[in-house]
Amino acid sequence: MSDPQNNPHEEHGHGPRPGEKKYWLDNPKNVDLIWYALAGACFLLFVADFFVEKHPHFPIEEWVNFYGFYGFIGCVFLVLAAAQLRKVLMRDEDYYERKSDEDGKGQQ
């Protein structure tokens, strides 16, 4: 096993293995750059909301950054709903194998 200090990705299992092709997202600095670019774009859109003329249909649409908050709340709701739906729809790991074994058509 090689020294984790020489390859910082090795201790957590991230990044390419020795001899594999290295992609641009394997470099943590590039991942940080994406996060900073995303945060900067969000900030610019937040600031732009103060200068854009709005044509609201409802009074709540006049609030500062209403659509950003509305979208965020919608995404949070979808994640929470999916977590609950998973509990209802989830099956045992061997659900299909067990079903075929009961029918007598299991793998032999």
Backbone hydrogen bonds, N-H to C=O, Kabsch-Sander energy under -0.5 kcal/mol:
donor,donor_aa,acceptor,acceptor_aa,energy
6,N,3,D,-1.2
7,N,3,D,-1.1
10,E,7,N,-1.5
11,E,7,N,-0.5
12,H,9,H,-0.7
13,G,9,H,-0.9
14,H,9,H,-1.9
20,E,17,R,-2.4
23,Y,21,K,-0.5
26,D,23,Y,-1.5
27,N,24,W,-0.8
30,N,27,N,-1.1
31,V,27,N,-1.3
32,D,28,P,-2.4
33,L,29,K,-2.0
34,I,30,N,-1.8
35,W,31,V,-2.0
36,Y,32,D,-2.6
37,A,33,L,-2.4
38,L,34,I,-2.5
39,A,35,W,-2.6
40,G,36,Y,-2.5
41,A,37,A,-2.4
42,C,38,L,-2.3
43,F,39,A,-2.3
44,L,40,G,-2.5
45,L,41,A,-2.2
46,F,42,C,-2.1
47,V,43,F,-2.5
48,A,44,L,-2.5
49,D,45,L,-1.2
50,F,47,V,-1.5
51,F,48,A,-1.3
52,V,48,A,-1.0
61,E,58,F,-1.4
62,E,59,P,-1.6
63,W,60,I,-1.5
66,F,63,W,-1.5
69,F,65,N,-2.0
70,Y,66,F,-2.8
71,G,67,Y,-2.4
72,F,68,G,-2.2
73,I,69,F,-2.7
74,G,70,Y,-2.1
75,C,71,G,-2.3
76,V,72,F,-2.4
77,F,73,I,-2.4
78,L,74,G,-2.2
79,V,75,C,-2.2
80,L,76,V,-2.4
81,A,77,F,-2.8
82,A,78,L,-2.4
83,A,79,V,-2.0
84,Q,80,L,-1.6
85,L,81,A,-2.6
86,R,82,A,-2.1
87,K,83,A,-1.0
88,V,84,Q,-1.1
89,L,85,L,-2.5
90,M,86,R,-2.2
95,Y,92,D,-1.6
98,R,94,D,-2.8
99,K,95,Y,-1.7
100,S,96,Y,-2.0
101,D,97,E,-2.0
102,E,98,R,-1.9
103,D,99,K,-1.2
104,G,101,D,-0.9
105,K,100,S,-2.0
